[in-house]
Amino acid sequence: MSNSGVLTKSNSKNLDSSNAIILTENEVVQLRREKISKWPNKNQVFALQYGIPFLSASNLLTNTWINSMYRKIFNLKYGGSVGAFFSSVLLTGVFPTAADAAFLNFYYTDFLFFSSPTECLICREIKSIGLHLAIGSVIPAFLAWNTNYFQAGIYKTYSLPYHKWLMEKKYWPKYWYYFKRVFKNTTKNTFSRIYLSFSIQLILSSAVFFLQQKEYYEHIEPQKIGLSEIKKIKSI
C-alpha cells in the first residue's frame, strides 16, 4: 500500500512493503473505536458501543439481588450498619462487575477489532461467555454468601459456630458439624434463584457477543481506514 492508500484491519498484519504503514493491534483497536463513536447511525453499532455496559448493568442487578437474598437469610436486611451494607454491595457487585466489563472489552471486543478472518471468533465467544459467568456471576455469588456469613458473625444476627473452636483441634469436628448445618440452612431454596441469574447472564452475553459480531462485520470491518485517520494517532 502506498502512502496515498488506505489500510484495513484484516490486512494490517500482512503488509511488508517499504511503503506500507504498519499499524499495531492497539492502533487498529483505537481507530475502530473512534470510527464506532462517530458512526452516524447509532442503531447500526448499538451493541458495539453499549453492549458491554448493558451487560455490566444487568450483571450488577443480578449480583445485588443475590446479595440482598443472603442478607435477608442472615437477618442482615435490617441489621448491621449502613457501612456494612455498602461494603457487601461493593465486594459482591460493583468490583466484580467492573473487573468483568474491563476483561470483556479487552478479551472479546478488542480481539474482534484486530482479529483476522481466519481466527476462530466462535471459540473466543464461547470462552468469553464462560469467563463472564465465572467472573461476573459465580465468584460474586460465592462472595455474597461468605461476606454475609462473616457480617452475621460480627453483628450477631445469626447463630453461627463459635469461631474460637477453630483454634483447638479437638473442637474442629464440632465446628464443622455446625458449619455444615448453617450452610445447609442458608443455601436451601437459593440455588434455583442463583441458577436463574446465571441463565439470564448466559442469554444476555450470548446475544451481546452475537450482535457485536454482526454489527462489526456488516458495518465496521468493510470500512477502510483513511490516511487522515492514521495521521491522528501515528506520525508518518
SERO-48055 format. One line per 5 residues: number of its first residue (from 0); their letters; for each residue x, y, z of N, C-alpha, C. Coordinates in steps of 0.1 Angstrom, whole numbers. Example, Ala and Ser with C-alpha at 12.3 -4.5 7.8 and 13.67 -1.06 7.14 Angstrom:
! residues 2
0) AS) 132:-57:78:123:-45:78:132:-33:78  128:-22:71:137:-11:71:129:0:79
//
This chain:
! residues 236
0) MSNSG) 8:-12:0:0:0:0:9:12:0  6:22:-8:13:34:-8:8:44:2  15:55:4:10:65:14:-3:71:11  -7:70:-2:-19:77:-6:-31:67:-5  -28:55:-1:-38:45:0:-45:44:14
5) VLTKS) -52:34:16:-59:32:29:-55:18:34  -58:16:47:-54:3:53:-67:-2:60  -69:-15:58:-80:-22:66:-74:-30:77  -83:-33:86:-79:-41:98:-73:-55:94  -80:-61:84:-77:-75:81:-64:-77:74
10) NSKNL) -59:-66:67:-46:-68:60:-35:-61:67  -37:-55:79:-26:-47:85:-14:-56:89  -16:-68:92:-5:-77:97:3:-83:86  -3:-82:74:4:-89:63:12:-80:54  12:-67:57:19:-58:48:34:-58:52
15) DSSNA) 42:-59:41:57:-59:44:64:-50:33  56:-42:26:62:-33:16:69:-21:24  80:-16:18:87:-5:24:78:8:24  68:8:16:59:20:16:47:18:24  46:6:31:34:3:38:34:10:52
20) IILTE) 22:13:57:21:19:70:16:7:79  24:3:88:21:-8:96:15:-3:109  3:-8:112:-4:-5:125:-2:-16:135  -1:-12:147:-1:-22:158:-15:-26:161  -17:-37:169:-30:-41:172:-38:-30:180
25) NEVVQ) -30:-24:190:-37:-13:198:-41:-1:189  -33:2:179:-37:13:170:-49:10:162  -50:-3:157:-62:-7:150:-74:-6:158  -73:-11:171:-84:-11:180:-88:4:183  -79:13:184:-82:27:187:-89:33:175
30) LRREK) -85:30:163:-91:36:151:-105:30:149  -107:17:152:-120:11:151:-130:18:161  -125:20:173:-134:25:184:-137:40:180  -128:47:175:-131:61:171:-142:61:160  -140:52:150:-150:51:139:-164:48:145
35) ISKWP) -164:39:154:-177:35:160:-183:47:168  -175:54:175:-180:65:183:-186:77:174  -181:77:162:-185:88:153:-195:83:142  -199:70:144:-208:64:134:-221:72:133  -226:76:121:-238:85:121:-251:78:125
40) NKNQV) -252:65:122:-264:58:126:-261:49:138  -264:54:150:-261:47:162:-268:33:164  -279:32:157:-286:19:158:-278:8:152  -270:11:142:-262:1:135:-250:-4:143  -246:4:153:-234:0:161:-238:0:176
45) FALQY) -251:-2:179:-256:-1:193:-249:-11:202  -248:-24:198:-242:-34:206:-227:-32:207  -220:-27:197:-206:-24:198:-203:-13:208  -212:-3:208:-209:8:217:-215:6:231  -227:0:232:-233:-1:245:-236:-15:250
50) GIPFL) -231:-25:243:-234:-39:246:-227:-43:260  -214:-40:261:-207:-43:274:-213:-36:286  -215:-22:285:-221:-15:296:-235:-21:300  -243:-24:290:-256:-30:292:-255:-43:300  -245:-52:295:-243:-65:301:-238:-63:316
55) SASNL) -230:-53:318:-225:-50:331:-236:-45:341  -245:-37:336:-256:-32:344:-265:-43:348  -268:-52:338:-277:-64:342:-270:-73:352  -257:-74:350:-249:-83:359:-249:-77:373  -247:-64:374:-248:-57:387:-261:-59:394
60) LTNTW) -272:-58:386:-285:-60:392:-287:-74:398  -283:-84:390:-285:-98:394:-276:-101:406  -264:-96:406:-255:-98:418:-260:-91:430  -266:-79:429:-272:-72:440:-284:-80:445  -291:-86:436:-303:-94:440:-299:-106:449
65) INSMY) -288:-113:444:-283:-124:452:-278:-120:465  -270:-109:465:-265:-104:478:-276:-100:488  -287:-94:483:-298:-90:491:-305:-102:497  -306:-113:488:-312:-125:493:-304:-131:505  -291:-131:504:-283:-137:515:-284:-128:527
70) RKIFN) -284:-115:525:-285:-106:537:-298:-108:544  -309:-111:537:-322:-114:543:-321:-127:551  -315:-137:545:-313:-150:551:-305:-149:564  -295:-141:564:-286:-140:576:-291:-129:585  -304:-124:583:-310:-114:591:-303:-101:592
75) LKYGG) -296:-98:580:-288:-86:579:-296:-75:572  -308:-78:567:-315:-68:559:-318:-55:567  -321:-57:580:-323:-46:588:-313:-45:600  -303:-54:599:-293:-54:609:-280:-49:604  -270:-49:613:-257:-44:609:-256:-29:608
80) SVGAF) -248:-24:599:-247:-9:597:-248:-6:582  -250:7:580:-250:12:566:-237:9:559  -226:11:566:-213:8:560:-211:-7:556  -216:-15:565:-215:-30:562:-223:-33:550  -235:-27:548:-243:-30:536:-236:-25:524
85) FSSVL) -231:-13:524:-224:-8:512:-211:-16:509  -204:-21:519:-192:-28:517:-195:-42:510  -207:-48:514:-211:-60:508:-215:-58:494  -222:-47:491:-225:-44:477:-213:-41:468  -203:-34:474:-191:-32:466:-183:-45:463
90) LTGVF) -182:-53:474:-175:-66:472:-181:-76:463  -195:-77:464:-202:-87:456:-208:-82:443  -209:-69:442:-215:-64:430:-206:-55:421  -202:-43:427:-195:-33:420:-181:-38:415  -173:-43:424:-159:-46:420:-159:-58:409
95) PTAAD) -166:-69:412:-166:-79:401:-172:-75:388  -182:-66:388:-189:-62:376:-179:-53:368  -172:-44:375:-162:-35:369:-150:-44:363  -146:-54:370:-135:-62:365:-140:-70:353  -152:-75:354:-158:-83:343:-159:-74:330
100) AAFLN) -164:-62:331:-165:-53:320:-152:-50:313  -142:-47:321:-129:-44:316:-123:-56:309  -125:-68:315:-120:-80:309:-127:-83:295  -140:-82:295:-147:-85:282:-143:-75:271  -142:-62:275:-137:-52:265:-124:-56:259
105) FYYTD) -115:-61:267:-102:-64:262:-102:-78:255  -108:-88:262:-106:-102:257:-115:-105:245  -127:-98:244:-136:-102:233:-137:-90:223  -141:-78:227:-144:-68:218:-131:-63:211  -120:-61:218:-108:-57:212:-103:-68:203
110) FLFFS) -104:-80:207:-100:-91:198:-108:-91:185  -121:-88:186:-129:-87:174:-124:-77:165  -119:-66:170:-114:-55:161:-101:-57:154  -92:-65:160:-79:-67:153:-77:-82:149  -87:-90:151:-85:-104:146:-86:-105:131
115) SPTEC) -80:-115:125:-81:-117:111:-93:-127:108  -98:-127:96:-109:-135:92:-107:-150:95  -94:-154:96:-91:-169:97:-92:-173:112  -92:-163:121:-92:-167:135:-106:-171:140  -106:-179:150:-119:-185:154:-126:-176:165
120) LICRE) -135:-168:160:-142:-159:168:-153:-166:177  -158:-177:171:-168:-185:179:-161:-191:191  -149:-196:189:-141:-201:201:-139:-191:211  -135:-179:207:-133:-167:216:-146:-163:223  -157:-164:215:-170:-161:221:-174:-170:232
125) IKSIG) -173:-183:230:-176:-194:240:-168:-192:252  -155:-189:250:-146:-187:262:-150:-174:270  -154:-164:262:-158:-151:269:-170:-153:277  -180:-161:271:-192:-163:279:-189:-171:292  -181:-181:291:-177:-189:303:-170:-181:313
130) LHLAI) -161:-172:309:-153:-164:318:-162:-153:324  -172:-148:316:-181:-138:321:-190:-144:332  -194:-156:330:-202:-163:340:-194:-165:353  -181:-169:351:-172:-171:363:-169:-158:370  -164:-148:363:-160:-136:370:-172:-128:374
135) GSVIP) -182:-127:366:-194:-118:368:-205:-124:376  -205:-138:378:-217:-144:385:-213:-154:395  -204:-164:392:-201:-174:401:-193:-169:413  -182:-161:410:-174:-156:421:-182:-146:430  -190:-137:424:-198:-128:433:-208:-136:441
140) AFLAW) -214:-147:436:-224:-155:444:-216:-161:456  -204:-166:453:-196:-172:464:-193:-161:474  -189:-149:470:-185:-138:479:-197:-133:487  -209:-134:480:-221:-129:487:-224:-137:500  -223:-151:498:-225:-159:510:-215:-157:521
145) NTNYF) -202:-157:517:-191:-155:526:-191:-142:533  -194:-131:526:-194:-118:531:-205:-117:542  -217:-121:539:-228:-120:548:-227:-130:560  -220:-141:557:-217:-150:568:-209:-143:579  -198:-137:575:-189:-130:584:-196:-118:590
150) QAGIY) -204:-111:583:-211:-99:589:-221:-104:599  -227:-115:596:-237:-121:606:-230:-124:619  -217:-129:618:-209:-132:630:-205:-119:637  -202:-109:630:-198:-96:636:-210:-90:643  -222:-90:637:-233:-83:643:-243:-92:650
155) KTYSL) -239:-105:652:-247:-114:660:-262:-115:655  -263:-116:642:-277:-117:636:-281:-131:633  -272:-140:634:-275:-154:630:-266:-163:639  -272:-175:643:-265:-184:651:-254:-191:643  -242:-189:646:-230:-194:639:-221:-202:648
160) PYHKW) -214:-212:643:-204:-219:652:-194:-210:658  -190:-212:670:-181:-203:677:-167:-204:670  -162:-192:666:-150:-191:658:-138:-196:665  -137:-195:679:-126:-199:686:-124:-214:686  -135:-222:682:-133:-236:681:-123:-240:671
165) LMEKK) -120:-231:661:-110:-234:651:-96:-233:657  -94:-227:668:-81:-226:674:-76:-239:681  -86:-248:684:-82:-260:691:-87:-272:682  -78:-281:679:-80:-292:670:-92:-301:675  -93:-302:688:-103:-311:694:-118:-306:691
170) YWPKY) -119:-293:688:-132:-287:685:-135:-287:670  -126:-291:662:-128:-290:648:-140:-298:643  -142:-310:647:-154:-318:643:-167:-311:647  -167:-305:659:-179:-298:664:-182:-285:655  -171:-278:652:-172:-266:644:-177:-270:630
175) WYYFK) -171:-281:624:-175:-285:611:-190:-289:611  -194:-296:621:-208:-301:622:-218:-289:621  -215:-278:629:-224:-267:630:-223:-258:617  -211:-258:612:-209:-250:599:-217:-256:588  -216:-269:587:-224:-276:576:-239:-274:578
180) RVFKN) -244:-273:590:-258:-271:593:-262:-257:589  -253:-247:592:-256:-233:588:-256:-232:573  -246:-238:567:-245:-238:552:-258:-243:545  -262:-255:550:-274:-261:545:-286:-253:547  -288:-247:559:-300:-238:562:-300:-225:554
185) TTKNT) -288:-220:551:-287:-207:545:-287:-208:529  -284:-220:524:-284:-221:510:-296:-229:504  -304:-234:514:-316:-241:510:-326:-231:502  -331:-236:491:-340:-229:483:-334:-216:476  -321:-216:476:-314:-204:469:-308:-208:455
190) FSRIY) -305:-221:453:-299:-224:441:-307:-222:428  -320:-223:430:-329:-220:419:-328:-206:414  -327:-197:424:-326:-182:421:-312:-179:415  -302:-186:421:-288:-184:415:-288:-189:401  -294:-201:399:-294:-206:385:-301:-197:376
195) LSFSI) -312:-191:380:-319:-181:372:-311:-170:368  -303:-164:377:-294:-153:374:-283:-157:365  -278:-169:366:-268:-174:357:-274:-176:343  -286:-181:342:-293:-183:329:-295:-169:322  -299:-159:330:-301:-146:324:-288:-141:318
200) QLILS) -277:-142:326:-264:-137:321:-259:-145:309  -262:-158:308:-258:-166:297:-265:-162:284  -278:-159:285:-286:-155:274:-282:-141:269  -280:-132:279:-277:-118:275:-263:-117:269  -253:-124:275:-239:-124:270:-239:-130:256
205) SAVFF) -246:-141:254:-246:-147:240:-252:-137:230  -263:-130:234:-269:-121:225:-260:-109:222  -253:-104:232:-245:-92:230:-233:-95:221  -226:-107:224:-215:-111:216:-219:-113:201  -230:-120:199:-235:-122:186:-238:-109:178
210) LQQKE) -245:-100:185:-248:-87:179:-236:-79:176  -226:-80:185:-213:-73:182:-207:-78:169  -206:-91:168:-200:-97:156:-208:-92:143  -221:-93:144:-230:-90:133:-228:-75:129  -228:-66:138:-227:-52:135:-213:-49:130
215) YYEHI) -203:-55:136:-189:-53:132:-187:-57:117  -191:-69:114:-188:-74:100:-197:-68:90  -209:-63:94:-218:-56:84:-214:-42:82  -209:-35:92:-208:-20:90:-193:-15:92  -186:-21:102:-173:-15:105:-161:-21:98
220) EPQKI) -161:-34:97:-150:-41:91:-148:-38:76  -159:-36:68:-158:-32:54:-152:-18:52  -153:-10:62:-148:4:61:-133:4:61  -127:11:51:-113:13:51:-108:24:61  -96:22:65:-90:33:74:-83:42:65
225) GLSEI) -87:55:66:-81:65:57:-68:70:63  -59:76:54:-46:81:58:-48:92:68  -58:100:66:-61:112:76:-64:106:90  -70:95:91:-73:89:104:-61:84:110  -52:78:102:-40:72:107:-31:83:113
230) KKIKS) -30:95:106:-21:106:110:-25:111:123  -38:110:127:-42:115:140:-36:107:152  -32:95:150:-26:87:161:-12:82:158  -7:85:146:6:79:143:14:89:134  27:91:137:35:100:129:39:93:117
235) I) 37:99:105:41:93:92:51:102:85
//
